[in-house]
Amino acid sequence: MARFRLLTPDAQYPDDALIERRTAGPDVDWDIFRERDPARLGAAALAACDAMVVWHEMQVDAALLDRLERCRIVVRAGVGFDHIDLEAAAARGIPVCNTPDYGTSEVADHAIALTLALRRGIVSYHQHLVASPQQGFDYTLAPLVSRLRGRTFGIIGLGRIGTATALRAKAFGMQVVAYDPLVSRGTEIAVGVDRRDSLEELLEMSDVVSLHCPLTPETRGMIDARTLRHMRRDAILINTARGAFVDSDAVLAALRARTIAGAGLDVFPSEPPQIGDALAEAYRTRLGGLAGDRLILTPHAAWSSPESVADARRLAVETAMLYLREGKLRNLVNVLAAVGRGA
């Protein structure tokens, strides 16, 4: 039986790849690193790997790919792959696959949780009661409380997570509308939501706007000062997808000017936020009473649960080994690389 060698350059788990080793089997050797800088990776490990399972901490660019002398596949242990140079991998005959079938429930739950935290005042009430159980015992202190039933929940991106979020919002009695120019017409009928054919139309009619699309050149920065002006003054923005969708300075300006009511953000353009980041500083200092009352931040945690982490680890390795052993690809994201290296 042939032996294989797998590399993880930026492992996001504390153990010695217990799930990965069990999933791959006894004929697989591993090199596990927890780095962000490719220069800190061992040259021997890079040259020897048959497959690389990468998380989100390391840029996989042409320079790194050139060091993978025998690598036949790169698998992203997660959904987003904007940190991987797909064209460079394709040019080298390396297929890139992701792991979209984990964390769907968790991210959808988190989007709804952020909505509830703002619309039911959970964090706001908590903060006021921590400060003073007596003076904080006042249901009028949370500024964004409103009934959800009958409100409009706008979803940008009607893929797996967008669909799961739509079903949850419908369960609260909300009218759900969706904008996604990439999904086939009729998808909205199957899900039981209404389609809108322009981003601006969805923004103008939604009480909650929740982002669930992939990061592409078209979606990068799509929520900026211009598009925020299309949102209702009493609407809230939820982002559990990718930080680069949103101009955080524009969101902060809109919150301060009260041209939108609130925002719940789990992802940021730079993670963790850089020191001096205006939105992060406004949150830290509770500028204008934003933090908790009208702005809630979480640390790219929407995907996270013990079950979700285990799924991402197991499924990513299954994908790599399926290709190495049987030449079968699943969840391919760079079509030109389908021929691979001697699969």
N, C-alpha and C positions, 0 to 999 in steps of 0.2 A: 504494500500500500504506500502510495506517495505521501511524503510529509510536506506540510505547508508551513509558512511563517507569516504571521499577521502582525501588523504594527498599529498601535493607537498612539498618536503623538500628543493628544491633549485630553487624557482620560478625565471624566467627570464623576468618578466614583472613588471611594477611599480604599477599597480592597484590592487584592492582587488578581483582578479580572476573574473572579470566581464564576460569575454567570457566563462570561465569554468563554472561558476554558471548558466549562461543562457543555455549552452549546456546540462549540467547534469540534470537540472530541479529542481523543488522545494522540491523534496524528498531526496535531497543530502546535507549533511553538509560538510564543508571544514576546513582543517587545512593547512594554508599556511605559509611556512618558506622560508627564503632566506639565507640558510646556505651552507657551504662547509664541515663542520665537523659534522659527525653524532652524536657526543657526545653532541652537542648543541641542538639536537632535543628533544622535550618533550616526556617523556616515555609514557604518557597517549595517546598522539596523535598517536604514533607508534603502541601501543597495540590496538587501537580502529579502525584503518583504514581498510576498506574493499578493497581498491585499492590504489596504489601509482602511481602518475604521476610524473616522474622524468625527469629533464633536463640533463645537462652534467656536472654540477658542483660538484656532490657528488658521491663518490664510493659506489656502492650498493654491499657489500660483504656479506659473510656468517654471520658475526657478526651483521650487520644491519638487515639482513633477519630474524635472530633469534628473533629480537625484534618486528617483525610484527606478532603478535599472531593470527590475523584473516584475514590477507591480502590474497586475492584470485587472484590478478593479479598485475603485475608491467608493466606500459606502459611508454616507452621512448618517450617523446615529441621531436622527432627528428629521425634521421636515424641511426647514429652510436650507438652501444651498447657495446663497448669494456670496459666500466667502470662498467658494470653489470656482476656479476658472474652468468652466465647462468646455470652452473652445480649445483651450490648451490641452486639456485631457483628451478630448476627441482627436486632436491632431496627433497625439501620441498613441492612439488606439486604445485608450483606457476608458471603459465605461464608468460613469458615475451614477450611483443609485442613492435614493434617500429612503427614509423609513417613515412613511406617512401614516402608518396604521398603529400609532401609539398616541396617547395624550389627547385624543379628540374630545373625550368626555370632560377631561380636566380643564382644557382651555375654554370649552363652551360654558362649563360651570363657572369658571373665573370671570368670564365676560358678564354673565348674569349676576354674579356676586358683586362685582364692581357697580353694576347698575343698581342693585338693591342697596348697597352700602351708601350710595349717594341719595337715591330716591326715597329710602326709608330712614335716612339719617343715622345709620348705625354707628359709624365712626365718630360723627359729630356728637351724638349723645354720649358716647363713651368718653370722649375727651372732656366734655363739660362736667360729667359726673366724677371723673378722676380729679379734676381741678377742685370741685366742691360738690360733694354728694347732696348738699342742701340747695345751694344756688343753681347747681346744674340740673336739679330735678324739675325740668321745665320743657315740655314737649314743643314749645315754640322756638327753641334755640337752633334747631336744624333747618337751614334755609332752603333746602331743595326737596323737601318731602312732598310727594304727590302720589295720587292713585296711578297704578300701572295699567289696570284694566281700561281698555279703550284708547290707550296711547299708541303712538306709532313707533315701532322699533325698526330702524333702518340698518340693513346689513350690506356691507360692501365686500363682495366675494362670497359666492354661494357654492363653495366646495364642501368638503367633508365637515370642517369645523363650522363654517357658516351655516350649513344645514342643521347641524346639531344645536347651534345657538338659536336658530330660527324656531326649532321645535320647542325649546325651552321657553322662549319669549311667548310663543302662542299659548303655552300652558298657563301663563299668567294673564291671559285674556287680551294680549296686545295684538294690534294689527301689525303684521310684518311685511315690509317691502324690501326688495333686494335690487342691487345694481351689480351686474357682472357681465360685461360684454363677451367674456370668453366661454361661458356655459351655453349650451344649446337651448334654443327656445323650447319651452315646454317643461324644462327642469323646475321652474317655479310652480307649475301646475301640480307636478308630482309631490312637491314639498308642501303645497298649500299656502303659498305666499304670492304677493303681487310683484311684478317686475317693473322696474323703472329704467328707462333707456338712457338716462344721463345722470351723472354724479350730482350735478347741481339740483336736479329735480328731487332726488332722494334727500339731499341735505336740507332743502327748503321745507320738506313736509315731515321730517322725523323729529320726534322728541328725544330719541336716543339714537346715536350713530355708532355702530360697532364695526371695527375693521377686521377682515378675515381673508385678505387676499395675499398672494405671493409677492415678494419684493422683486420688481422688474424695473427697467428704465422708465416704463410708463407710470408705475405706481410710486416710485421714489419721490418723496416730497409732495404728494398729491394733496395732503391736507396742509395748506399754507394760508397766508393772510388772505389771499383772494378767495379760496374755497370756504374758509371759515366764515366769510361774510355772507355766505348763502345759508348758514345754519340759523336756526331760530334762537332768539335771545334766551329762551328758557330751556334749550336743549343741552344734553350732555354728550360728550365724546368718550368712547371706550376704545382702547387699543391694546389688544393682547397678541398682536401678530408680529410686526417688525417696527422698530423705532424709527427707521429711516422713512416711513410713510409720512411722518408728521414733523413739521417745523415747530419744535418745542418753544422757541422764542415767540412765534406767532400765537401759539396756544396760550402762553403766559399773558401776552398782550391782550388777547381776547377775553381771558378770565378777568384781568384787572379792569378792562373797559366794560365788562359785563355784557359783551356782545354774544357770549355763550355762557350758560349757567354753571357748568361744571365739567370735569374731566377725570376719568379713571384710567391711568396709564401703567401698564406692566412692562413695557419695553421702551428703550431709549436709543437715540442715534449712536451714543457711545456708552458702553456698559463695562463697569459701573460709570455713572455720570462723572465727567471730569470735574476736578475742583474748580469752583467758580462758575459752573454751569448755572445759568440764570434760573431755570425752572427748579432745579434741585435746591438752589439756595433759597428760593422763595418758599419751598416746602420746608426746608430746615428751619428757617427763621419765622415761619408762619406769617409771611408777608400778607398783610391785608386780611388776615383770618382765612386764608385759602386752605391751608392744610387741614384735611379731615372734613371741613365743612363743604368746600367746593372742589377740592383737588385731593385725589387719593393716588398714591404711587405704591407699586409693589415691585419686587426685584427680579423681573423676568421669571416669575414663579408660576405663571398660569398653567404650564405643562406639568408641574411637579406633583407627584405623589409616589409613594414607594412602588405602587403597581406600575405606574407609567415609566419610571426609571428602569425597572426590571424589563418591561416590554421593549423599550428602546435598545437596551443592551442586547437582549436576546435576538430580536428581529434583525438588527443590523448585522450581527454575526451570521445568522441564518442566510441572509441575502448574499453575503460574501462567500460563504461555503457552498451555496447552491451553484454559484458561477464557477468556482474553482473546481468542484467535483463533477458537475454535470453540464457546465457551459450554458446554464439557464439564467436569464436576467429577469429581475422583477423590479418595478419602480424605477426604471431607467429615466434619467433626466437629461442626458446628452445623446441624442439619437445617433449622431454621426459616429459615436464610439462603439456601436453595437458589435463590430467585428472583434474587438478586443485583442489581447496578446496571446494567441495560441490557445484559446479556450476550447 
